[in-house]
C-alpha cells in the first residue's frame, strides 16, 4: 500500500504535495552490530539514511542499554528506536494526517487517538466531518483507538 502524502488543496490558488517521508526506509536483516549496540535485539530493523530499530512496546525500549561507542560504529548516520506511536493533535487534515502517514512509512505502529484530534470548519466540510473522515481512513495504515483505551 502506498502511504506517501498525496496532493491537497490548501484553500488558496494552488495544490501542495508534502514530501513525507523524504527518505523511506526499507526492511532489512538485523545488522550484526545492532543487538550489541542496543543491549538486546530489536523485533525488526528498517534502513535508509538511519537505522530504525522497532520494538514491541515502551517497556522494551526502556530496557535497552545502548552502547554509544558501538552505535557510532554502525554503517548508518544514526539510529532510531521506537515502539507504537500515539498521535493526537490539532489540525487533523494537515499535521495529524501527515504525522500518521510519515510514522507508518517509517515502520512505526501508528495509533490515532480517535477523540483527541480536531480542526476548523472549511468552506466545504465541517470540522466534525473532517475528523470523522480521517478516523475512517486511518485504518489503512494505523489503528484507531479512543483515549480511554490507550495504555502506555
Secondary structure, DSSP 8 states (H G I E B T S, - for coil): ---S---EE-SSSSEE----SSS--EEE---HHHHHHHTS--SEEEESSSEEEE-SSHHHHHT----HHHHHTSSSS-EEEE--EEEEEE-IIIIIHHHHHHHHHTT--EEEEEEEEE----SSS-HHHHHHHHHHHGGGTSEEE-GGG---
